[in-house]
């Protein structure tokens, strides 16, 4: 037992953990860089200092991915070139710290064929565990037929695609968030990503690629909390459309063949990133099952200590807690098994100070927003 009263686990793996490469920092807008610079030190470091922070909190391995929007807002040739450069750089980091870091590839989704080739290169040659895609690409969502090469390759390689939030298309921003921009990240990102996932389900992507694995963060981007209603309305609605198209003897829209429940429990996996809420976790487990849920923090935007405090207090059986902490990640990402013996002792002055600082910040924030 640990001091929080929770059962300790053999290993902790977190897989929505961000970094920023200097080449892309030069290309992002000044206003966005101003936001990223709030966590610049932790975002740009992928060496000893990040590992020191991981040790202090009790995290054994991070699966690293580039902060959004990656290269997805850039001109196509630039995106192709820089994705290879950044992926090669990340491979070098992982080679230097193979027991502490793994990687998700950054893909030039502007060119799906090049993105698929880069996914294969990073998985087969660099040992990456899949790829992270930041929502839509210049208004095109992944259910568009043009993205088929990416899904074909991901299924063939048996690696997941992590769909990370990004800003909605400008028309949606203008309609919903122009006059209340603070809603964008706190609400808009989750709605955007949840909608993206439901588009994949609704348009039959998982029927065409039945072994495809999709991961989303933030405890399922709101979907688990309305899943029963979503399942009934979306499943029956799509089946009705399919029957009408068949009766009219014309090719209607592509629709799913099974229920939303089926795809959410067969093809979709969610992480706890940035959502350290015991009630939300219990809801997600009830709807999806523990085998579909993986621990994540969203470092450096999320707090490693808060994430670990949440994990330590989870009320699950020992086996289920091990699944959440590392077992599901090892299975889905095909990670080599490990143990927390790789982690250095967190009984240090640095660890003590970091814990106090993190706890103080959480208490202050809780007081301010209550």
C-alpha positions in Angstrom: 0.0 0.0 0.0 1.2 3.5 -0.7 0.7 6.5 1.6 -2.5 7.6 -0.3 -4.1 4.3 0.6 -4.1 2.9 -3.0 -2.4 -0.2 -4.1 1.0 0.3 -5.8 1.5 -1.0 -9.3 4.4 -2.8 -11.0 4.8 -0.1 -13.7 3.3 3.2 -14.9 3.1 4.0 -18.7 1.7 7.3 -19.9 0.9 7.9 -23.6 -0.3 11.4 -24.3 2.9 13.2 -23.4 4.0 16.1 -25.5 7.2 17.7 -26.7 8.0 20.7 -29.0 10.7 20.5 -31.6 12.6 23.7 -32.3 12.2 23.5 -36.1 8.4 23.6 -35.7 8.5 26.2 -33.0 9.9 28.6 -35.6 6.8 28.0 -37.9 4.0 28.4 -35.4 2.2 31.7 -34.9 3.6 34.1 -32.2 0.3 34.0 -30.4 0.4 30.2 -30.1 4.1 30.2 -29.1 3.2 32.6 -26.3 0.8 30.0 -24.9 3.3 27.1 -25.4 6.0 29.2 -23.7 4.0 29.0 -20.4 5.4 25.4 -20.2 8.4 25.9 -22.5 11.0 24.3 -20.2 9.0 21.1 -19.7 7.7 21.0 -23.3 11.1 21.2 -25.0 13.0 18.9 -22.7 13.1 15.2 -23.6 16.2 14.2 -21.6 17.4 14.0 -18.1 15.2 16.8 -16.7 12.0 15.2 -18.0 13.1 11.8 -16.6 13.8 13.5 -13.3 10.2 14.8 -13.3 8.9 11.4 -14.2 10.9 9.7 -11.4 9.7 12.3 -8.9 6.1 11.5 -9.7 6.5 7.7 -10.2 6.1 7.4 -14.0 8.2 4.7 -15.7 7.7 5.3 -19.4 6.3 8.1 -21.6 5.1 7.6 -25.1 6.1 10.9 -26.7 4.3 12.8 -29.4 4.7 16.2 -30.9 2.4 19.0 -29.5 -0.5 19.9 -31.7 -0.9 20.8 -34.6 2.3 19.0 -35.5 2.9 19.6 -39.3 -0.8 19.4 -40.2 -1.2 23.1 -40.9 1.9 23.5 -43.1 2.4 23.4 -46.8 2.5 19.7 -48.0 6.1 19.4 -49.1 7.3 21.2 -45.9 5.1 18.8 -43.8 6.6 15.7 -45.5 10.1 16.9 -45.0 9.7 18.1 -41.4 7.8 15.0 -40.2 10.7 12.8 -41.3 13.2 15.2 -39.6 11.3 15.3 -36.3 10.6 11.6 -36.3 14.2 10.8 -36.8 15.1 13.2 -34.0 12.6 11.5 -31.7 14.0 8.1 -32.6 17.4 9.3 -31.5 16.0 10.4 -28.1 14.3 6.9 -27.7 17.5 5.2 -28.6 19.3 7.1 -25.9 16.6 6.4 -23.2 15.0 3.1 -24.5 13.5 2.1 -21.1 12.0 5.6 -20.4 10.6 6.8 -23.8 8.7 5.4 -26.8 7.2 7.3 -29.7 4.1 8.1 -31.8 5.0 9.2 -35.3 4.0 12.6 -36.6 2.4 12.3 -40.1 2.1 14.6 -43.1 -1.6 14.0 -43.4 -1.9 16.5 -46.3 -0.6 13.7 -48.4 -2.1 10.4 -47.1 0.1 8.2 -49.2 3.2 9.9 -47.8 1.7 9.7 -44.4 1.1 6.0 -44.7 4.7 5.5 -45.9 6.0 7.5 -43.0 3.9 5.5 -40.6 5.4 2.3 -42.0 8.9 3.7 -41.9 8.7 4.8 -38.3 7.2 1.6 -37.1 9.3 -0.9 -39.0 12.6 1.0 -38.9 12.4 3.2 -35.9 10.3 1.1 -33.6 7.5 3.6 -33.1 4.3 2.4 -31.5 1.8 4.1 -33.9 1.0 7.7 -34.8 -0.8 10.7 -33.4 -3.0 12.8 -35.7 -4.3 16.2 -34.6 -7.9 16.1 -35.7 -8.9 17.4 -39.1 -6.4 18.4 -41.7 -7.3 21.8 -43.1 -11.0 20.9 -42.8 -10.8 17.3 -44.0 -11.7 14.6 -41.4 -10.2 11.1 -41.4 -13.5 9.5 -42.6 -12.8 11.1 -46.0 -11.9 8.4 -48.5 -8.6 10.1 -49.3 -7.2 9.1 -45.9 -7.7 5.4 -46.6 -4.0 4.7 -47.2 -3.3 5.7 -43.5 -5.9 3.3 -42.1 -4.9 0.5 -44.5 -1.3 0.8 -43.3 -2.1 1.1 -39.6 -4.3 -2.0 -39.8 -1.6 -4.0 -41.7 1.1 -2.9 -39.2 -1.3 -3.5 -36.2 -0.6 -0.2 -34.6 -3.0 2.4 -33.3 -3.8 5.9 -34.4 -4.2 8.4 -31.6 -6.6 11.2 -32.5 -5.6 14.3 -30.5 -7.7 17.5 -30.3 -7.1 20.6 -32.4 -9.0 23.7 -33.1 -12.3 23.2 -35.1 -12.5 24.6 -38.6 -12.9 28.3 -38.8 -16.6 28.3 -39.6 -17.3 26.4 -36.4 -15.1 28.7 -34.4 -16.9 31.7 -35.8 -20.3 30.2 -35.0 -19.7 28.9 -31.4 -16.5 30.4 -30.0 -15.8 33.8 -31.6 -17.5 35.6 -28.7 -16.4 33.2 -26.0 -12.9 32.0 -26.9 -12.3 30.5 -23.4 -14.8 27.7 -24.4 -12.5 26.5 -27.2 -10.2 24.2 -25.2 -12.3 23.5 -22.2 -15.3 22.4 -24.3 -14.7 22.8 -28.0 -11.7 20.5 -28.3 -13.6 17.7 -26.6 -16.7 18.1 -28.7 -14.5 18.4 -31.9 -12.6 15.2 -31.2 -15.6 13.2 -30.0 -17.5 14.3 -33.1 -14.5 13.2 -35.2 -14.5 9.7 -33.7 -18.3 9.4 -34.2 -17.8 10.3 -37.8 -15.4 7.4 -38.2 -17.9 5.1 -36.6 -21.0 6.4 -38.4 -19.4 6.3 -41.9 -18.3 2.7 -41.6 -14.6 3.2 -41.3 -14.3 0.3 -38.8 -16.4 -1.9 -41.2 -13.8 -1.3 -43.9 -10.9 -1.7 -41.5 -12.2 -4.1 -38.8 -8.8 -4.5 -37.0 -8.1 -0.7 -36.9 -7.4 0.7 -33.4 -8.2 4.3 -32.6 -7.2 6.0 -29.3 -8.6 9.2 -28.0 -7.8 11.0 -24.7 -9.5 13.0 -22.0 -11.6 10.0 -20.8 -13.2 9.5 -24.2 -13.8 13.1 -25.3 -17.3 13.2 -23.6 -18.7 10.1 -25.4 -18.8 7.6 -22.5 -21.1 9.9 -20.5 -23.8 9.9 -23.2 -23.0 6.6 -24.8 -26.3 4.8 -24.2 -28.3 7.6 -25.9 -25.6 8.0 -28.7 -25.7 4.3 -29.3 -29.5 4.1 -29.7 -29.9 7.3 -31.8 -26.8 7.0 -34.0 -27.1 3.2 -34.6 -30.8 3.3 -35.5 -30.5 6.4 -37.5 -27.7 4.9 -39.7 -29.6 1.7 -40.1 -32.7 3.6 -41.2 -30.6 5.5 -43.8 -29.2 2.3 -45.1 -32.6 0.7 -45.4 -34.0 3.7 -47.3 -31.1 3.7 -49.7 -31.5 0.0 -50.4 -35.3 0.4 -50.9 -34.7 3.3 -53.3 -32.1 1.3 -55.2 -29.4 3.9 -55.2 -26.1 4.3 -53.5 -26.7 6.2 -50.4 -24.1 7.5 -47.8 -21.7 5.0 -46.3 -23.0 3.9 -42.9 -21.9 1.6 -40.2 -23.0 -2.1 -40.1 -22.9 -2.7 -36.3 -23.8 -0.7 -33.2 -21.9 2.2 -31.7 -21.4 0.1 -28.6 -19.7 -2.6 -30.7 -17.1 -0.3 -32.2 -16.4 1.6 -29.0 -15.6 -1.7 -27.3 -13.8 -3.4 -30.2 -11.9 -0.6 -32.0 -11.7 2.3 -29.7 -9.5 2.9 -26.6 -9.5 5.9 -24.3 -6.9 7.5 -22.0 -7.2 9.4 -18.7 -5.1 12.3 -20.0 -6.0 15.5 -18.3 -9.2 14.0 -16.7 -8.3 12.9 -13.2 -11.9 12.3 -12.0 -12.8 9.1 -10.2 -16.5 9.3 -11.1 -15.7 9.8 -14.8 -13.4 6.8 -14.7 -16.0 4.6 -13.2 -18.5 5.7 -15.9 -16.0 4.9 -18.6 -15.3 1.5 -17.1 -19.0 0.8 -16.9 -19.5 1.7 -20.6 -16.3 0.5 -22.2 -14.7 -2.0 -19.8 -11.3 -1.7 -18.1 -9.5 -3.4 -21.1 -10.2 -0.3 -23.2 -8.8 2.4 -20.8 -5.2 3.4 -20.5 -3.5 5.8 -18.0 -2.1 9.1 -19.4 -1.2 12.5 -18.0 -1.0 15.0 -20.9 2.4 16.2 -19.6 3.4 19.0 -19.5 -0.1 20.4 -19.8 -1.3 18.0 -17.1 0.3 17.5 -13.8 2.3 14.2 -13.3 1.7 14.3 -9.5 -2.1 14.9 -9.9 -2.2 12.0 -12.4 -0.4 9.7 -10.1 -2.5 10.7 -7.1 -5.5 9.9 -9.2 -4.1 6.5 -10.2 -3.1 5.6 -6.6 -6.6 6.3 -5.4 -8.4 4.3 -8.1 -10.7 1.7 -6.5 -10.1 -1.4 -8.7 -8.9 -4.9 -8.2 -5.1 -5.4 -8.3 -5.4 -7.0 -11.8 -7.5 -4.2 -13.2 -5.3 -1.5 -11.7 -2.3 -3.1 -13.4 -4.2 -3.0 -16.7 -4.9 0.7 -16.3 -1.4 1.6 -15.2 0.5 -0.3 -17.8 -1.0 -3.7 -18.9 -3.4 -2.3 -21.6 -0.6 0.0 -23.0 1.8 -3.0 -23.2 -0.8 -5.0 -25.0 -2.1 -2.4 -27.5 1.3 -0.8 -28.2 3.2 -4.0 -28.0 5.6 -2.5 -25.4 8.2 -4.7 -23.8 7.2 -5.6 -20.2 9.0 -3.7 -17.6 8.9 -2.8 -13.9 9.3 0.2 -11.7 12.8 -1.0 -10.9 13.9 1.1 -13.9 12.7 4.2 -12.1 15.1 5.9 -9.8 14.1 6.4 -6.2 11.8 9.4 -5.9 12.9 10.0 -2.3 14.9 13.1 -3.0 14.8 16.8 -2.2 13.8 17.6 -5.8 10.9 15.1 -5.6 9.8 16.6 -2.2 9.9 20.2 -3.5 8.1 19.2 -6.8 5.3 17.4 -4.9 4.8 20.4 -2.6 4.8 22.8 -5.5 2.3 20.7 -7.5 0.0 20.2 -4.5 0.0 23.9 -3.7 -0.8 24.8 -7.3 -3.8 22.3 -7.3 -5.1 23.6 -4.0 -4.9 27.2 -5.2 -6.6 26.4 -8.5 -9.3 24.5 -6.7 -9.9 27.5 -4.5 -10.0 29.9 -7.4 -12.5 28.0 -9.5 -14.9 26.6 -6.9 
